[in-house]
Each structure stands twice: as C-alpha cells, then as structure tokens.
Amino acid sequence: MIQPVRTSYDEFLAAGRAALSRGAWSVARVAFEQALPSPEAFEGLSWAAWWLEDVPACLDAREQAYRLYRKADDARGAGRLALWLGDDHNEFRGAGAVAEGWFNRAARLLDRLEPCPEQGWMTVFDAHGALGRHDTGRARELAVQARELGRRLGAVDLEMFSLATEGLALVEEGAVEAGMRCLDEATAAALGGEFENLAPAAWTCCRLISACEEIRDYERGVQWCRQIEDFSRRMEARFVTGVCRAHYAAILSWHGDWDAAELELTAACDDLTVKRPYWRAEAVVRLGDLRRRQGRLAAAESLFNEAPWHSVAQRGLAELALDREDPAAALAMLERILRRIPGAGSVNRAWPLELLVRAELALGDYVSALTHLTEFCSISARVGTRPLRAAARFAEGLYAAAQDDHEKACDCFEDAIDLLEPVAPREAVRARVELARSLDALGRTVVPVAAEVLSARQLDVLRLVADGLGDREIAARLVISEHTVHRHVANIYTRLSCSTRAAAVAQATQRGLP
C-alpha cells in the first residue's frame, strides 16, 4: 500500500517563503499556516497578511512571532519583529507613540548583538525619521551607515533601500543629480528582483516617484511609473499600484490631461484602501489638487482636510487661499511651513517660496517677495527641470510687473510660455494672461485672449454664466448634462487663469469676449 507523502515543517516554511518572493500572498498564507506554531511560520504569515491587507491577522501574527522569539531567547528575531511592529503601527494605525515603543524595544534588543541586518534596518528607519524632521545631514549620515552595513553583510535589500534614503536626502539638500542617481540605481535593483523582502522594494519605488514629483522631473517620473506599475501588477501589490497611479495622475494633471488624471485617481482610491491611511492619502490629496485646478474649490478643500499633514494638501490649502484672494491667510500658512524646513536652498522649500512670492506681491511686501524670489530662483537653477525653470521665470515676471518693469515682465512671461507650451499648455495659459496684462500696460496691441483660448461651446457656457445662470439651468438651455457644464466651467477657469465665476466673466470681458 502506497503511503501518502507527508510534507515536513521545513518544506511548508520553504514553500511559504518561495510564494512570498514571487508575490503569491494567498499561497504563502496557506503554507505558513501549515507550519504553525513556530516563530518563523508566524513571521512569514504576518508578511502574507501584510500584503493581503489583513491588518488584525498581520499584527496578531507579528506579536505571536515576537513572543515566541523572546521565549526562545532569540534577541535578533524578536528585535526584527519589534521593528516591523513599529512600522505597522505607523502605517496601519497612525499610532506614533505605540510605534515609538516598539522601535525603542527593538533598539534595546539589537544593541547587544554582533553586527546584523536588523541593526541596519533600525538605522535606516532612524534616517527616515530624520528626513521627516528635514534634518537631511543626519539622515544622509545614518543612511550611509546602514548602506555600508548592508554591503558588508550581503543584505542587498538593506543596502539598496539605504541607498534610496541617502539619495532622497541628497535631493532635498540640492545635490539633485547625485541623489537621483542613487534613487535610480536602488529602484532598478528593487524591480530587478534583488530584494529578499519585497516590502522595502515597494518603499524604494515610492521614494523615487516622490522625489520626481518634488523636483518636478515629470519625464523621469513617467518612465519609472510605467515600470513600477508593471512590477506591482505582477506582484499583486495594490497599494504600490495605487501610489504609482496617484503620482502619475499628478503628472497628467500638470500636463493638462484632466480626464485621464481623474480616471487614474479614481482607480488609485480603489487600490489604496482605508486599511493603509498613510498611503491612501497619496491619492486623496492629489484628487484635491485636481479639483482645485478644475475650480471645484469646496471639494478640493474637503479632500485636503482629510490629510492636512501632507505636503500636497498644505500646498493646496495655500493655493486655495490665493485663489480666494486671501493672500494674508496664504502668507500665514506658508511662513509656518517654511519655518519647519530649515536650511536655505533646500529643495523642499521651493513650493512654499514660489507661493510666498505671490502672496507677498499681492500684499505689497516687495522686499520680502524679492528675498524669497531670489532663493526660489536659486533652487530652480540648481535643480534645472523644465517645470521649475518655467515657474521661476513666471515668478520673476510677476515681480517685475509689480515694479512696473513691464519690458522685463514680458521677457519673463515669454520664457515661461516657451518652456511650458510644448508640454503643459494649460499651465502656459496663466503666463499668457499675465503677458497680455504687461503688453497692455506698455500700450501694445493685445489680441483678445478669450476668443482664442475658449472653444465655441465654452463661450456659450460663459455667456450664460455671465447672465447669472447655474449649472442646472445652463445644462437645460444647452441640452447637455450638468457634468458636462461642470467640466466646461473648470476648463474655462484654467484657460482664463481664475477660480471663480465672477473672475472668469471679468477676465473674458476685459479681453474682448464676443
């Protein structure tokens, strides 16, 4: 009689680990469950549950593994689980105090051991914390320590994730070329299958696309987003797909493809479930930015307030204040943000400086505006991406126009248009409007802008807006849907560089609306 083949504990454990390495999370879960109740099986089970976003099961399995490692007097294993528990409580629960407790426990357990990868992970997590405090010098120092330890121990995932963290610190310090080289290499290693643990591979990808958005290197961002999304689909990593889509949507928004951005953000919100609030915010705040661009200010504000700690939300709320012609409120927000980003010339200071110039010019504080403009232009020149250079020339044009130097203002606005028109025609419209104002101030002939930049249907909608009709009444009059009216109004706002109906009517009237 043939006896059934019995699978051993070691075989179940190996099968679970193999399934994790190829992204077969449900298969891994079943295999690790067959190997219980060992600490290694609970640890593997926790990672399967982590990727499946079964948060209670993940935390329970981590704690079970931690207790069993402690019982076996395995300080390294217990320290490793304490690290991941700390990270989980940050990511899944937003419980910073609980996370800090687990990180401190990990540090004490690992401190007395011979050099091991877990110590490197502790160090690079500390580097991440330093980045959050904008202490880039300390972050870079810690990341280099962790990278070297990973290299010596042959822990490629630790080495490469630390390299990505080092790269992000360099970018924030303004060493953009060197920093992006680090991030490119680390992401290539992550997507090339060199990471033993796929979670840091995902984090590495997120670091890269965040850096691309920070320095407005949208071309690089598009190239990597395609690669990362392919990887995340193969690995069935919905949250990575969602984060990638959110960042890609921001690029589409900037390029002016709002319909495509809307589709990407809707899909991103589906991928980024409420179980990962930290990552879900990536989609929510960018949807808020799209709503602001569309002129849906109340909806934008509501979305920004879901994650007011996020830099995109903070920028969006400041821009909303400027859109609502409340530069004093914008100034108060921006000064508070800038105080938290020390070190003149840091790339993170670029967007607050850009908006501060606008707020200060609106308030007539030309001395402060010039100070902040000078720093912003210095950062833009050092980073060198087309969008940042265009933003700097536009800001210079605003300052020159405020000083009644309209000849210089025209040069600045024309440069901004030349940089933006081929890649982001919607963004170029604002520069065209300001150029028309400066030409008008110089007494030169200005071709009416409204009839040029608005379609026939948009002109129809705007005429009815001028008559005081609401979206429903306009829809009935033109025999189109309210949604279509709403989209036309949003496009009118963008093309006329304004954010209210009254401002749109005024702009169009000033520029010869027929």
C-alpha positions in Angstrom: 0.0 0.0 0.0 1.4 3.4 -1.0 1.7 5.7 1.9 0.7 9.3 1.4 3.6 11.7 1.2 3.8 13.9 4.3 5.1 17.4 3.9 7.5 18.4 6.6 7.5 21.7 8.6 10.7 22.8 6.7 9.0 22.2 3.4 6.0 24.2 4.3 8.2 27.0 5.5 10.3 26.9 2.3 7.1 26.9 0.2 5.7 29.9 2.1 8.9 31.9 1.6 9.1 31.0 -2.1 5.5 32.1 -2.5 6.3 35.4 -0.8 9.2 36.0 -3.1 7.0 35.8 -6.2 4.1 37.7 -4.8 1.7 34.8 -4.3 0.4 36.1 -1.0 -2.6 33.7 -0.5 -0.5 30.7 -1.3 2.1 31.8 1.1 -0.5 32.3 3.8 -1.7 28.7 3.5 1.8 27.3 3.5 2.8 29.2 6.7 -0.4 28.2 8.4 0.6 24.6 7.9 3.9 25.3 9.6 2.5 26.9 12.8 3.1 27.3 15.7 6.8 28.1 15.1 8.0 31.8 15.3 9.3 31.6 11.7 5.9 30.5 10.5 4.1 33.2 12.4 6.6 35.7 10.9 6.0 34.5 7.4 2.3 34.5 8.0 2.5 38.1 9.1 4.0 39.2 5.8 1.4 37.3 3.8 -1.3 39.1 5.8 0.6 42.4 5.4 0.4 42.2 1.6 -3.2 41.0 1.7 -4.0 44.0 4.0 -5.5 41.8 6.7 -4.3 44.1 9.4 -5.6 42.3 12.5 -4.1 39.0 11.3 -0.8 40.7 10.4 -0.4 42.4 13.9 -1.5 39.2 15.7 1.0 37.0 13.8 3.8 39.6 14.4 3.1 39.6 18.1 2.9 35.8 18.3 6.3 35.6 16.5 7.8 38.2 18.8 6.7 36.3 21.9 8.0 33.0 20.6 11.3 34.5 19.7 11.6 36.0 23.1 10.7 32.7 24.7 13.5 31.1 22.7 15.9 33.8 23.8 16.3 34.8 20.1 17.0 38.6 20.5 17.7 39.1 16.8 14.3 37.5 15.8 12.5 39.4 18.5 14.2 42.7 17.6 13.3 42.2 13.9 9.6 41.7 14.8 9.7 44.7 17.1 10.9 46.8 14.2 8.1 45.7 11.8 5.5 46.1 14.5 6.7 49.7 15.0 6.4 50.3 11.3 2.9 48.6 11.1 1.5 50.8 13.9 2.7 53.9 12.0 1.4 52.7 8.6 -1.9 51.0 9.6 -2.9 52.8 12.7 -1.1 56.1 12.7 -0.2 55.3 16.3 3.1 57.1 16.6 3.5 56.6 20.4 2.9 52.8 20.0 5.3 52.7 17.1 8.0 54.5 19.1 7.6 52.0 21.9 8.2 49.1 19.6 11.2 50.9 17.9 12.8 51.5 21.3 12.3 47.9 22.3 13.9 46.8 19.0 16.9 49.1 19.6 17.5 47.6 23.1 17.2 44.0 21.9 19.5 44.6 18.9 22.1 46.8 20.7 23.9 43.9 22.4 24.3 41.7 19.3 27.1 41.3 16.8 26.5 43.3 13.5 23.4 42.1 11.7 21.0 43.4 9.1 18.3 44.2 11.7 20.6 46.8 13.2 20.9 48.4 9.7 17.1 48.5 9.4 16.9 50.2 12.7 19.5 52.8 11.5 17.7 53.4 8.2 14.4 53.8 10.0 16.1 56.5 12.1 17.3 58.1 8.9 13.7 58.2 7.7 12.7 59.9 10.9 15.4 62.5 10.3 14.1 63.2 6.8 10.7 63.8 8.3 12.3 66.5 10.5 14.1 67.9 7.5 17.5 67.0 9.1 19.0 65.9 5.8 22.6 65.9 7.1 21.7 63.4 9.9 19.5 61.4 7.5 22.3 61.1 5.0 24.8 60.1 7.7 22.6 57.3 9.0 21.7 56.1 5.6 25.3 55.7 4.6 26.0 53.7 7.8 23.1 51.4 7.0 24.2 51.0 3.4 27.7 50.1 4.4 26.4 47.5 6.9 24.1 46.0 4.2 27.0 45.8 1.8 29.3 44.1 4.3 26.7 41.6 5.3 25.5 40.9 1.8 22.0 42.2 2.6 21.1 43.7 -0.8 17.7 44.9 0.2 19.1 46.8 3.2 21.9 48.2 1.1 19.7 49.4 -1.7 16.9 50.8 0.4 19.5 52.7 2.4 20.9 54.0 -0.9 17.5 55.2 -1.8 17.2 57.0 1.5 20.6 58.6 1.0 19.5 59.7 -2.5 16.4 61.3 -1.1 18.5 63.2 1.5 20.9 64.4 -1.3 18.0 65.6 -3.4 16.5 67.6 -0.6 19.9 69.2 0.1 20.0 70.3 -3.5 22.5 67.6 -4.8 19.9 66.6 -7.3 22.0 64.8 -9.9 23.8 62.6 -7.3 20.6 61.9 -5.4 18.6 60.8 -8.4 21.5 58.5 -9.5 21.2 56.8 -6.1 17.4 56.5 -6.4 17.5 55.2 -10.0 20.0 52.5 -9.0 18.1 51.4 -5.9 14.8 51.2 -7.9 16.5 49.2 -10.7 17.7 46.7 -8.0 14.2 46.6 -6.5 12.5 45.9 -9.8 15.2 43.6 -10.9 14.4 41.1 -8.1 17.4 41.7 -5.9 15.4 42.4 -2.7 14.8 39.4 -0.4 11.9 41.3 1.3 9.6 42.9 -1.2 8.2 45.5 1.2 11.4 47.6 1.1 11.3 47.2 -2.7 7.9 48.9 -2.7 9.1 51.6 -0.3 12.1 52.2 -2.6 9.9 52.7 -5.6 7.7 55.2 -3.6 10.8 57.2 -2.6 11.8 57.6 -6.3 8.5 58.7 -7.6 8.1 61.1 -4.7 11.5 62.7 -5.5 10.5 63.0 -9.1 7.4 64.9 -8.1 9.2 67.1 -5.6 11.8 68.3 -8.2 9.1 68.3 -11.0 11.1 65.9 -13.1 7.9 64.6 -14.8 9.6 62.9 -17.7 11.7 60.7 -15.4 8.5 60.1 -13.3 6.5 58.9 -16.3 9.3 56.4 -17.3 9.6 54.9 -13.8 5.8 54.9 -13.1 5.3 52.5 -16.1 8.0 50.2 -14.8 6.8 50.2 -11.2 3.1 49.7 -12.2 4.1 46.6 -14.3 6.0 45.3 -11.3 3.2 45.9 -8.8 0.6 44.2 -11.0 2.8 41.1 -11.3 3.2 41.1 -7.5 -0.5 41.9 -6.9 0.6 44.8 -4.7 -2.5 47.0 -5.0 -1.1 49.7 -2.7 2.0 50.1 -4.8 -0.2 50.3 -7.9 -2.3 52.9 -6.2 0.6 55.1 -5.1 2.1 54.9 -8.6 -1.2 55.8 -10.1 -1.6 58.8 -7.8 1.8 60.2 -8.7 1.2 59.5 -12.4 -2.2 61.4 -12.1 -0.4 64.4 -10.7 1.9 64.4 -13.8 -1.2 64.1 -16.1 -2.8 67.0 -14.2 0.2 69.2 -14.8 0.3 68.2 -18.5 -3.4 69.3 -18.7 -4.9 65.8 -19.3 -7.5 66.2 -16.6 -9.9 63.4 -17.8 -7.0 60.9 -17.7 -5.9 62.1 -14.3 -9.4 61.7 -13.0 -9.5 58.0 -14.2 -6.1 57.3 -12.6 -7.1 58.9 -9.3 -10.4 57.0 -9.1 -8.5 53.8 -9.7 -5.9 54.8 -7.1 -8.5 55.4 -4.5 -9.9 51.9 -5.2 -6.4 50.4 -4.8 -5.5 52.3 -1.7 -7.9 51.1 0.8 -8.7 52.7 4.2 -6.6 50.0 5.8 -3.5 51.9 4.7 -4.4 55.5 5.6 -0.9 56.8 5.2 -0.7 55.6 1.6 -4.4 56.4 0.8 -3.6 60.0 1.5 -1.4 60.0 -1.6 -4.4 59.6 -3.8 -6.8 61.8 -1.8 -4.6 64.9 -1.7 -3.8 64.7 -5.4 -7.5 64.3 -6.2 -7.9 67.5 -4.1 -5.3 69.2 -6.3 -7.2 68.2 -9.4 -10.4 69.5 -8.0 -8.7 72.8 -7.3 -7.4 73.1 -10.8 -11.0 72.3 -12.0 -12.3 75.2 -9.9 -14.2 73.0 -7.5 -12.8 74.7 -4.5 -15.1 73.4 -1.8 -14.5 69.8 -2.9 -10.7 70.4 -3.0 -10.7 71.9 0.5 -12.6 68.9 1.9 -10.2 66.5 0.3 -7.1 68.4 1.6 -8.5 68.4 5.1 -8.6 64.6 5.1 -4.8 64.6 5.3 -3.8 68.2 6.3 -0.3 67.0 7.3 0.5 66.0 3.7 2.7 68.5 1.8 0.4 68.3 -1.2 -2.6 69.2 1.0 -0.6 72.1 2.6 0.3 73.5 -0.7 -3.2 73.0 -2.0 -4.7 74.9 1.0 -2.3 77.8 0.5 -3.2 77.9 -3.2 -6.9 77.9 -2.3 -6.4 80.9 -0.1 -4.7 82.7 -3.1 -7.5 81.6 -5.4 -10.0 83.1 -3.0 -8.0 86.3 -3.0 -7.0 85.9 0.7 -3.2 86.4 0.5 -2.9 87.1 4.2 -4.2 83.6 5.0 -1.9 82.1 2.5 1.1 84.0 3.9 0.4 82.8 7.4 0.2 79.1 6.3 3.4 79.4 4.1 5.5 81.1 6.7 4.6 78.4 9.2 5.5 75.7 6.7 8.8 77.4 5.7 9.9 77.7 9.4 9.7 73.9 9.6 12.1 73.4 6.6 15.5 74.7 7.8 18.4 75.4 5.5 18.2 77.9 2.8 18.3 76.3 -0.6 16.7 73.0 0.4 14.6 71.6 -2.5 11.6 71.2 -0.1 11.5 75.0 0.2 10.8 75.5 -3.5 7.0 75.4 -3.5 6.4 77.4 -0.3 8.8 80.1 -1.6 7.0 80.1 -5.0 3.6 80.7 -3.3 5.1 83.2 -0.8 6.2 85.4 -3.7 2.6 85.5 -5.0 1.2 86.2 -1.5 3.7 89.0 -0.7 3.3 90.7 -4.1 -0.5 90.7 -3.5 0.1 92.3 -0.1 2.6 94.8 -1.5 5.5 93.5 0.5 8.1 93.8 -2.3 11.1 93.5 -0.1 10.1 90.1 1.3 8.9 89.0 -2.1 12.4 89.7 -3.6 14.2 87.8 -0.9 12.0 84.8 -1.4 12.1 85.1 -5.2 15.9 85.1 -5.1 16.0 81.9 -3.1 13.4 80.2 -5.3 15.3 81.1 -8.5 18.5 79.7 -7.0 16.8 76.4 -6.2 15.3 76.3 -9.6 18.6 76.9 -11.4 20.3 74.2 -9.3 17.6 71.6 -10.0 17.2 72.6 -13.6 14.0 70.8 -14.5 11.8 72.5 -17.2 8.7 73.0 -14.9 10.8 74.6 -12.1 12.6 76.8 -14.5 9.3 77.9 -16.0 7.9 78.6 -12.5 10.9 80.7 -11.7 10.6 82.8 -14.8 6.9 83.2 -14.2 7.5 84.4 -10.6 10.2 86.8 -11.9 7.7 88.2 -14.3 5.1 88.8 -11.6 7.7 90.6 -9.5 8.8 92.8 -12.5 5.2 93.6 -13.3 4.6 94.6 -9.7 7.5 97.0 -10.0 6.1 98.4 -13.3 9.0 97.0 -15.2 6.8 95.5 -17.9 9.5 95.1 -20.5 11.3 92.7 -18.3 8.0 91.1 -17.2 7.2 90.4 -20.9 10.6 88.7 -21.4 10.0 86.5 -18.3 6.4 85.5 -19.3 7.5 84.7 -22.8 10.3 82.5 -21.5 7.8 80.7 -19.2 5.4 80.2 -22.2 8.2 78.8 -24.3 9.1 76.3 -21.6 5.5 75.3 -20.9 3.7 75.3 -24.2 5.1 72.1 -25.7 4.4 70.0 -22.6 1.8 71.7 -20.4 -0.4 74.1 -22.5 -2.9 74.6 -19.7 -0.1 75.9 -17.4 1.1 78.2 -20.2 -2.3 79.9 -20.2 -1.6 81.7 -16.9 1.6 83.1 -18.3 -0.2 84.2 -21.5 -2.7 86.1 -19.4 0.0 87.9 -17.4 1.9 88.6 -20.7 -1.3 90.2 -22.1 -1.5 92.4 -19.0 2.0 93.6 -19.3 1.7 94.3 -23.0 -1.5 96.2 -22.3 0.4 98.3 -19.7 3.0 99.1 -22.3 0.3 100.3 -24.7 0.9 97.5 -27.2 -1.9 95.8 -29.1 -3.2 92.7 -27.3 -5.1 90.1 -29.4 -8.3 89.3 -27.5 -7.5 86.2 -25.4 -10.9 84.9 -24.6 -11.9 84.1 -28.1 -8.6 82.4 -28.8 -8.4 80.2 -25.8 -12.0 79.3 -25.3 -13.9 76.9 -27.6 -17.2 77.9 -29.1 -19.1 75.7 -26.5 -17.1 77.2 -23.6 -18.0 80.7 -24.9 -21.7 79.6 -24.9 -21.4 78.4 -21.3 -19.6 81.6 -20.2 -22.2 83.8 -21.7 -24.9 82.0 -19.6 -22.7 82.2 -16.5 -22.5 86.0 -17.1 -26.3 86.0 -17.2 -26.3 84.5 -13.7 -27.5 81.0 -14.6 -26.4 78.0 -12.5 -25.1 74.7 -13.9 -28.6 73.0 -14.0 -30.1 76.0 -15.9 -27.2 76.1 -18.3 -27.5 72.3 -18.9 -31.2 72.7 -19.7 -30.6 75.7 -22.0 -27.8 74.0 -24.0 -29.3 70.5 -23.8 -26.2 68.9 -22.2 -25.6 67.2 -18.8 -24.7 69.1 -15.6 -21.5 67.1 -15.5 -20.6 68.5 -19.0 -21.3 72.0 -17.8 -19.2 71.5 -14.8 -16.3 70.3 -16.9 -16.6 73.3 -19.3 -16.6 75.7 -16.3 -13.5 74.0 -14.9 -11.7 74.3 -18.3 -12.7 78.0 -18.5 -11.2 78.7 -15.1 -7.9 77.1 -16.3 -7.8 78.9 -19.6 -8.5 82.3 -18.1 -6.3 81.7 -15.1 -9.0 82.3 -12.5 -11.0 80.3 -10.0 -14.5 81.9 -9.6 -17.3 82.6 -12.0 -17.2 86.4 -11.4 -13.4 86.4 -12.2 -14.0 84.4 -15.3 -16.6 86.8 -16.6 -14.4 89.8 -15.7 -11.3 88.3 -17.4 -13.3 87.4 -20.6 -14.9 90.9 -20.7 -11.6 92.6 -20.3 -10.1 90.5 -23.2 -12.9 91.0 -25.7 -15.4 88.2 -25.2 -17.8 88.5 -28.1 
